[in-house]
Amino acid sequence: MTDPDAPSPNRQADAHCERILRDAEICFRLFSDVRRLPEWLPGVRAAHVRHLDDEGRPLEVEFLSSAERGGYVYSVRYRYVPADLTVTWESGAPAALRQVTGAATFMPTAPGECDLLYETSIEVAAALPSWALAPQQDRPAAQLCRAFRIWVERQTG
């Protein structure tokens, strides 16, 4: 039997904490609008919301990844915990080529600023073409946090 927690060359886990000079609730709200994810997340070409929650937040989203020679579609389910300013996610169907889990928590540090704690785990199937494999495993949390911080700071002037 295979141990699901055994190290895999196709699995990457990463975490990063980034200071954002904006209010934690504003950052949580912007991060929760995953329809806008292609505006700041490298490697995502488009987002199509399949289901919304009662607050109008995306619960299930189909993404089209971008790659130099093509892309592929994958699905992600989201969960929101406004009391903790946390968003969690996991990929859709277990047979998907790309399994993703993660969490983003916005922690107020002072008026008008917060820390973003971003944690993610990505596992790609060995069947994924090599041109798509490298970009999926080369998205460190620090790079994603910086991209989000820059985007948020531009959005909120």
N, C-alpha and C positions, 0 to 999 in steps of 0.2 A: 504494500500500500504506500502511496506517495504522501509525504508530509506536506500539507498546504502551507506551512510556515517555513519550510526549508528555503534557504537562499536560492534565488533563481537569477540567471543572467538577464532575464527579461523583466525583472521587477525592480522598481526604484521607489524608495520612500525618502521623503525630504520634508524639512520644516524650516521656517524662517519667521522672525519677528521684525516688523518694519514700522518705524514711527511715521505717522501721517499727521500733518498739521491741519487737520480738519476734525470736526466733531464726530465722535464714534457712531452716533445714531445716523448721521448723514452718510457716513461710510457704509454702515450696515445696509441702509436703504439702497444705495447705489450698487453695492455688491449683489444684493438680492434681486436686482433687475437683470437677470442673466440674459435677457433678450439683447442687452447691450454688450455682452461679453466680447463679441468680435471687434468691438471698438478698442479694446485694450489688451486682450489676451493673444499673444503671438501663437500662430498655428491654427487659429479658428477663423474660418471663412464666413460661416453663417450659423444662425441659431433659429430654430423653429419650435415655438412653444406648442406642446401637444395638450397639456392640462394645466389649469390654474387652481390655486387654493381659494378659499373664501375671501381672502384679502387681496386677490388679484395677482399674487406672486406665482411665478412659474413652478410647477411641481415636477413636470416631466418635459424635457427639452431634447430635441434632436439637433445635433451639431454636425456641420460639415467641416472637416479638418482641411487645412490647406497644406500642400506639400509641393515641392518643385515640379513634380511630374504628375500630379493628380491629388486626389483626396478621397476620404471615405466618410461615411455617416456613422455616428454612434449616438446612443441615447443615455441621458443622465437623469436621475431622480434627485430632487432637492427636498430638504427639510429645513424649516426656519424656527429658531428659538429666539424671538424678539427680547425676552427678558434677559437673556445672556448675550444678546447681540452676536449670535452664532448662526452660521449657515453650514449645513453638512450636505454631502452629495455622495452618490454612488452610481456606477454605471448600470445600465439597464440589463438586458438579457445576459444570463451567465455564460452563454456561448459566444458572447461578443469577442471581437479581436482585441479589444482594449478594455481592461477592467480598471476602474478608477474609484477610489474612495478618498474623501478628504473633509476638511473642516476649516472654516475661517471664523475667527473670533475677534471682535473689535473691543479693546479694553481702554476705557477712558483713562488718560494720564494727567490731564490738566484741561481747563476750559479751552475748547476748540482744538484739541489734539487727542490722538489715541495711538495705541499700538495695534497692529494687525498681526495676529498669530495665524499663520497659514501652514497647514499640515496636509500632505497628500501622499498617496501611494498609487503608483501606476504599474500595471502589469500588462505587457503586450504579448500576444500569441506569437509563437515561433513562426506561424504561417504568414504573419504580416510581412509584406515585401520589404526588403532592406532599405529602400528609399524612404519608406514611411517609418521604419523602426527607429532610426537614429534621431529624428526630430522629436519623437515622443519621449525618448529617454534622456533628452538633453534640454529639459525645461526646469531647471532648479527653482525651488520655491523662492529664493532671493530675487531671481529675475522676474518672476510673476508678481511678487509683492511690489517691486520697484515700478513695474509697468502699471499696476493698479494705482499706486500712490501718485505717479505723474498724471495719469488720466483723471483721478479724482480732483487733484489740485487744479487741473485745467478746467474741469467741469464746474467747480465751485468758486472759481476766480479768486 
